[in-house]
């Protein structure tokens, strides 16, 4: 198995963020649509398994399948570009501007929503035989998730909103760790293991992922859940997006960049005399080898 050291890992992250900012509109949208579709189909799979077995841990163990497939195929999620794109700006890469980042985030959000909503509609049809019957047990479970994660938060007022935001932060702390985990190795098995662990954790802990929620809540509304579009936006999607942004950017991207790529000067051990000038300063012009004697053969 291969392993990429943290400094080299951050270099890969910056390169990835820079390439995403320079990607065409067509390719950004296509990759985002497919990313949203595969991730949310994985979520439907995990909920189906959890509902039918009565064991949420089994669903959490299997949910990362969708995430791993989409990243191995080179597709994009909003949670990932929240972390990677700003690093290109911090490193002053060509074309990395606030406007380019806003464009990338907007296109990926749109593409992820289109992909997630398409799966929500397809699965709602499957759960109800084309809306001709009541939802099956999996459809009912999704409806309950939508109700509990909107009205359930609203019932607690400001405390519910804070909890929702923090669950969004913790979610992308783990999801973006999975994103960069794929860059820690070059062989397939190592990539899969590095992605699997944090994604399983976030799903089982019930953290809030903005793209997964683009599937769960429209599905709930299509299946007759007792909440509104406004409930979904105010009491889930908007705070979740903001929490995901903070968690991915600050707790993963910026921390890795600062401590491994822009490392602070090392401390001088106590009792030692620091050099008068750094070794790489202009004043240090001492030769690295002994000077050649005058008149020596050349």
GIDAGI-V380624 format. One record per helix or strand of 2 or more residues. SS is the DSSP state (helix for helix, strand for strand). FROM is the first residue (numbers start at 1). TO is the last residue. If there is no record, write none. Layout:
BEGIN
SS	FROM	TO
SS	FROM	TO
END
This chain:
BEGIN
helix	6	22
helix	25	53
helix	56	72
helix	78	90
helix	98	128
helix	137	148
helix	151	154
helix	157	181
helix	188	204
helix	210	222
helix	229	261
END
